[in-house]
Amino acid sequence: MKVKKFTADTVQQAMEQVKRELGVDAVILQTRTTSKSLFGLFPRRAVEVTAAADVVIGDGGMGQRSRDNSPADQPAGGGSPGPSSDGALAVSRLESLEQKIAKLTSTVETLVDQSFDSRGVAPAWSAVHRQLVDSGVEDALARDVIEELSQLSLEPERVVAEERLLVDSIAESIRAEGGVRLPEDGQKVVVLIGPTGVGKTTTLAKIAAGFLQQGRRVAFVTADTYRLAAVDQLQKYADIMGLCLETVYSPEEMARAIGRHSDKEMVFVDTAGRSQRDLGQMEEVQAFVAACQPAEVHLLLSATTKREDLEEILERFSICAIDRLILTKVDESTCFGPLYSVVRKNPIPFSYITTGQNVPEDIEEATSEKIAELICRGTLEAVASDGIASTSLRTEPSTSLEAGPSTTLRAGVDAQDA
């Protein structure tokens, strides 16, 4: 095999040199741009081509491809095979080297595939990662959970077998401080805000009912005058509970209404459901909330809302200085993963979880563990076939408000709450 470098001003000129000296069957090994000059002066751009060809040297010195020589053309008497044999050996070695490189490349790719999937998750954790993502948890957050578990030196098999390990890991990033508490002195005003249809009026009645059961002095104030029959719904709850209901139409009226109930320990304020995308409506909610101060503000989030909307709602309603979050409609969803994005990205604690429309039964104080169980529920149930025992939200026994023997408040059962 003959290998030679050719330098010319252009690629075409270099290729002509290759053809003249090595023939049309020459193999181009490398082409690169270089420079050439005269005694180091006046450098100019040039092209360098490295080519090779199998040749035999004839009597006239002309090159000819060794593959054109058949065995019959070889000299008799068993003499040395000559240069053509050396070329064939070089080609054989080159082919062998290419095969080894291809095999090595394949081996490396296989090892990489076995170590991590396309998302950078070790195969041992792929089942947990897949189920977290299927439950609505963002891919990046799912990988964060796996990384945190790995740093605890936990084996994937153990996490799969002991579901509580996954729940506890997620619970560490969730804040929950329980429900509304009585003030140490004076009066507490509790305001519920949120978008339309999240269950503010029903949730307000549930929380208030708990304080009535304790014999506390309670009043209702509503600013939800936009929704048809909204005032009527809360009035029904107030009548059954024996409470006073004030209806207000402006922030100024809100402040006066709360002042008229200065003898009450708890004043619960219901607001109209508003679109987080309407700046004017957001400013209106902010004005009503400001008129209630000092107050404890709870933002209601529906478990049926998709992740992007949850994040937007929280961002837009934050102009009202939110103190707590209430997760509603838990009974209407089976996918709670989107909540994880919310709890990881904001420090606001949860206060309650609501699980239906029954008043006052279908509400319970939130804990980090309960929220984590909800987030993991789809994950753990989905892989139960792989040997994981599913977990479910543990509801605590509740006592119905005494509105008659064994009676549950269902005022406006068919009404659509906002």
C-alpha positions in Angstrom: 0.0 0.0 0.0 1.3 3.4 -0.9 0.3 6.5 1.1 1.1 10.0 0.0 0.2 13.6 0.7 -0.7 16.0 -2.1 -0.8 19.8 -1.6 -2.5 22.1 -4.1 -4.4 25.4 -4.2 -7.8 23.7 -4.5 -9.3 20.4 -3.8 -9.9 19.8 -7.5 -6.1 20.3 -8.3 -5.2 18.0 -5.4 -7.5 15.2 -6.7 -6.0 15.5 -10.2 -2.6 14.8 -8.6 -3.9 11.8 -6.8 -5.4 10.3 -9.9 -2.2 10.8 -11.9 0.1 9.2 -9.3 -2.1 6.6 -7.6 -4.9 6.0 -10.1 -8.6 6.4 -10.1 -9.1 3.7 -7.4 -7.0 5.6 -4.8 -8.6 5.9 -1.4 -8.8 9.4 0.2 -7.7 9.1 3.8 -7.8 12.8 4.9 -8.5 16.2 3.5 -7.6 19.4 5.4 -6.9 23.1 4.9 -3.4 24.2 5.4 -1.1 27.0 4.3 2.1 27.2 2.2 4.6 29.9 1.8 7.9 30.7 0.1 10.7 30.8 2.7 8.1 31.5 5.4 6.9 34.6 3.5 3.6 35.4 1.9 1.6 32.4 3.3 -1.5 31.5 1.4 -4.4 29.0 1.9 -3.8 25.5 0.5 -5.5 22.1 0.5 -3.7 18.9 1.7 -5.1 15.6 0.6 -3.7 12.3 2.0 -4.5 9.3 -0.3 -3.5 5.6 -0.5 -3.6 2.8 -3.1 -2.4 -0.8 -3.4 0.3 -0.8 -6.2 2.9 -3.0 -7.7 6.0 -1.5 -9.3 6.3 -2.6 -13.0 9.4 -2.4 -15.2 8.4 1.0 -16.4 7.7 2.3 -12.9 3.9 2.7 -13.5 1.6 1.9 -10.7 -1.1 -0.8 -11.1 -3.7 -2.1 -8.6 -2.5 -5.4 -7.1 -6.1 -6.7 -7.3 -5.6 -6.7 -11.1 -2.9 -9.3 -10.8 -4.3 -12.8 -10.8 -2.4 -15.8 -9.4 -1.5 -16.8 -13.0 0.4 -13.5 -13.3 2.7 -14.3 -10.4 6.2 -15.5 -11.1 6.7 -19.3 -10.8 9.1 -20.9 -8.4 7.5 -19.7 -5.1 9.4 -16.4 -5.0 8.6 -13.6 -2.6 5.0 -12.3 -3.0 6.3 -8.8 -3.4 4.7 -5.4 -2.6 1.2 -6.5 -3.6 1.1 -9.0 -0.7 2.2 -6.2 1.8 -0.7 -4.1 0.5 -3.2 -6.9 1.0 -1.9 -7.4 4.5 -2.3 -3.7 5.3 -5.9 -3.7 4.0 -6.7 -6.8 6.1 -5.3 -5.2 9.2 -7.3 -2.0 8.5 -10.5 -4.0 8.2 -9.8 -5.8 11.4 -9.2 -2.5 13.2 -12.5 -1.1 11.9 -14.3 -4.2 13.1 -12.8 -3.9 16.6 -13.7 -0.2 16.8 -17.3 -0.9 15.8 -17.5 -3.6 18.4 -16.0 -1.4 21.1 -18.5 1.4 20.2 -21.4 -1.0 20.4 -20.2 -2.2 23.8 -19.9 1.3 25.2 -23.4 2.2 23.9 -24.8 -0.9 25.6 -23.1 0.0 28.9 -24.5 3.5 28.8 -28.0 2.3 28.0 -27.8 -0.1 30.9 -26.6 2.7 33.3 -29.1 5.4 32.4 -32.2 5.8 30.3 -32.8 8.6 27.8 -33.8 10.9 30.7 -30.7 10.2 32.8 -32.5 7.9 35.2 -30.8 4.7 36.4 -32.8 1.6 35.3 -33.2 0.5 39.0 -35.2 3.7 39.6 -37.1 3.7 36.3 -40.3 2.2 37.7 -40.6 4.8 40.4 -39.7 7.6 38.0 -42.2 6.5 35.4 -45.0 6.3 37.9 -44.3 9.7 39.4 -44.4 11.2 35.9 -47.5 9.3 35.0 -49.1 10.7 38.2 -48.5 14.2 36.9 -45.2 15.1 38.6 -42.9 17.0 36.3 -40.0 15.0 35.0 -37.4 17.3 36.6 -39.1 17.0 40.0 -39.5 13.3 39.7 -35.7 13.0 39.1 -35.1 15.3 42.1 -37.1 12.9 44.3 -35.0 10.0 43.0 -31.8 11.9 43.6 -32.9 12.7 47.2 -33.7 9.1 47.8 -30.4 8.0 46.3 -28.5 10.4 48.6 -30.1 8.7 51.6 -28.4 5.5 50.4 -31.8 3.9 49.9 -32.0 1.0 47.5 -34.7 1.2 44.8 -36.1 -2.2 45.7 -36.6 -1.0 49.3 -38.4 2.1 48.2 -40.7 -0.1 46.0 -41.3 -2.4 48.9 -41.8 0.3 51.6 -44.1 2.9 50.1 -43.8 5.1 53.2 -40.2 6.0 52.2 -41.4 7.8 49.0 -44.2 9.5 50.9 -41.9 10.7 53.6 -39.4 12.0 51.1 -42.1 14.1 49.4 -43.6 15.2 52.7 -40.3 16.9 53.7 -40.9 19.6 51.0 -44.5 20.2 51.9 -45.7 22.8 54.5 -48.9 22.3 56.4 -49.9 24.1 59.6 -53.4 22.8 60.2 -56.7 24.6 60.2 -58.0 27.9 61.5 -57.3 28.5 65.2 -59.2 30.7 67.6 -57.5 34.1 68.4 -55.8 34.4 71.7 -57.6 37.6 72.2 -60.2 39.6 70.4 -61.5 38.7 66.9 -60.2 36.7 64.0 -61.4 37.4 60.4 -61.0 34.5 57.9 -61.3 35.3 54.2 -61.6 32.7 51.5 -60.5 33.6 48.0 -60.0 31.7 44.7 -61.1 31.2 41.1 -64.6 30.2 40.2 -65.9 26.8 41.0 -63.4 25.8 43.7 -65.9 25.5 46.5 -65.5 28.6 48.6 -69.0 28.9 50.0 -69.3 25.2 51.0 -65.8 25.2 52.5 -66.7 28.4 54.5 -69.7 26.6 56.0 -67.7 23.5 56.9 -65.1 25.5 58.8 -67.6 27.7 60.5 -69.6 24.6 61.6 -66.6 23.3 63.5 -66.5 26.4 65.6 -70.2 26.4 66.2 -69.8 22.9 67.6 -67.4 24.4 70.1 -69.9 27.0 71.1 -68.1 29.9 69.6 -69.6 33.2 68.4 -69.5 33.2 64.6 -70.8 35.6 61.8 -70.9 35.3 58.0 -70.1 38.1 55.5 -70.4 37.6 51.8 -69.2 39.7 48.8 -70.2 37.1 46.3 -73.0 39.0 44.7 -72.0 38.1 41.1 -73.1 34.5 41.0 -76.7 33.6 40.7 -78.1 32.3 44.0 -74.8 32.6 45.8 -76.2 34.7 48.6 -79.2 32.4 48.9 -76.9 29.3 49.3 -74.9 30.9 52.1 -78.1 32.2 53.7 -79.5 28.7 53.9 -76.4 27.6 55.7 -76.6 30.6 58.0 -80.3 29.9 58.8 -79.7 26.3 59.7 -76.7 27.2 61.9 -78.5 30.2 63.4 -76.0 32.7 62.2 -76.2 36.3 61.0 -75.2 36.9 57.3 -74.1 40.3 56.0 -74.1 40.9 52.3 -71.7 43.7 51.0 -71.2 45.3 47.6 -68.0 47.3 48.1 -64.8 47.3 50.2 -66.2 50.1 52.3 -69.3 48.1 53.2 -67.0 45.2 54.0 -65.2 47.1 56.6 -68.4 48.4 58.2 -70.0 44.9 58.2 -67.1 43.4 60.0 -67.2 46.3 62.5 -70.8 45.6 63.3 -69.8 42.1 64.5 -67.0 43.1 66.8 -68.6 40.9 69.5 -68.0 37.8 67.4 -64.9 35.6 68.0 -64.8 34.5 64.3 -66.0 36.3 61.2 -65.9 34.2 58.0 -65.8 36.2 54.7 -66.9 34.6 51.4 -65.7 36.3 48.2 -66.7 36.0 44.6 -64.9 33.6 42.3 -62.7 35.6 39.9 -60.6 34.8 36.9 -56.9 35.0 37.6 -56.4 36.3 34.1 -58.5 39.3 34.5 -56.4 42.1 36.1 -59.4 44.2 37.0 -61.0 41.3 38.9 -57.8 40.6 40.7 -57.6 44.2 41.8 -61.2 44.0 43.0 -60.5 40.9 45.1 -57.4 42.6 46.5 -59.5 45.6 47.6 -62.1 43.5 49.4 -59.3 41.5 51.2 -57.6 44.8 52.2 -60.9 46.0 53.7 -60.9 42.9 55.9 -57.5 43.4 57.5 -56.2 42.2 59.8 -57.4 38.9 58.4 -56.2 35.3 57.7 -56.4 34.7 53.9 -57.0 31.2 52.5 -56.6 30.5 48.8 -58.6 27.6 47.5 -57.1 25.3 44.8 -59.0 22.6 43.1 -57.4 19.2 42.9 -58.8 18.9 39.4 -56.9 21.8 38.0 -53.9 21.2 35.7 -50.4 22.1 36.8 -49.9 25.2 34.6 -53.2 26.7 35.8 -52.4 26.0 39.5 -49.1 27.8 39.2 -50.8 30.8 37.5 -53.6 31.0 40.0 -51.2 31.0 42.9 -49.0 33.7 41.2 -51.9 36.0 40.3 -53.8 35.7 43.6 -50.6 36.3 45.6 -51.4 40.1 45.4 -53.7 39.3 48.3 -51.0 38.2 50.7 -52.1 34.6 51.0 -51.6 32.9 54.4 -52.8 29.4 53.7 -53.9 27.0 50.9 -56.9 24.8 50.9 -57.0 21.9 48.6 -60.6 21.2 47.4 -62.4 18.5 45.3 -60.0 15.8 46.3 -62.8 13.3 45.8 -63.1 14.4 42.1 -59.5 13.6 41.1 -57.2 10.7 40.8 -54.1 12.5 39.7 -52.4 14.8 42.3 -48.9 15.0 40.9 -49.4 18.6 39.6 -49.6 19.7 43.2 -46.0 18.9 43.7 -44.9 21.7 41.4 -46.9 24.1 43.6 -45.6 22.9 46.9 -42.0 22.8 45.8 -42.1 26.3 44.4 -43.8 28.2 47.1 -43.6 28.3 50.9 -47.3 28.8 51.7 -48.6 26.1 54.0 -51.8 24.1 53.6 -54.6 24.3 56.1 -57.4 22.0 54.9 -58.4 19.3 52.5 -62.0 18.9 51.3 -63.3 15.6 50.1 -66.9 16.2 49.1 -70.0 18.5 49.5 -71.3 17.2 52.8 -71.3 19.9 55.5 -69.5 19.7 57.9 -68.1 16.2 57.4 -66.1 16.4 54.2 -63.2 18.5 55.4 -60.1 17.7 57.4 -57.0 19.6 58.5 -54.1 19.2 56.2 -50.8 17.6 57.2 -47.6 17.2 55.1 -48.1 13.5 55.2 -51.7 13.7 53.8 -50.7 15.9 50.9 -47.7 13.6 50.1 -50.0 10.6 50.2 -52.3 12.3 47.7 -49.4 13.1 45.4 -48.1 9.5 45.7 -51.4 7.8 45.5 -51.5 7.4 41.8 -47.9 6.3 41.8 -48.3 3.7 44.5 -51.6 2.3 43.2 -50.3 2.2 39.7 -47.4 -0.1 40.5 -49.3 -2.3 43.0 -49.1 -5.0 40.4 -45.3 -4.9 40.8 -45.7 -5.7 44.5 -46.3 -2.3 46.0 -49.2 -2.0 48.4 -51.3 1.0 47.5 -51.9 3.8 50.0 -54.9 5.9 50.3 -55.9 9.1 52.1 -56.8 8.3 55.7 -59.9 10.3 56.6 -60.5 11.1 60.2 -64.0 10.5 61.7 -66.0 13.7 61.8 -69.1 14.7 63.7 -72.1 16.2 61.9 -73.4 19.6 63.0 -76.4 19.2 65.1 -79.2 20.4 62.9 -81.4 17.6 64.0 -80.7 13.9 64.8 -78.0 12.5 62.5 -78.5 15.4 60.1 -75.9 16.6 57.7 -76.1 20.1 56.3 -76.8 19.9 52.6 -78.2 23.4 51.9 -78.3 24.0 48.2 -77.2 20.4 47.4 -77.8 21.0 43.7 -76.3 24.5 43.7 -73.0 25.0 41.9 -70.6 26.6 44.3 -68.0 29.1 43.1 
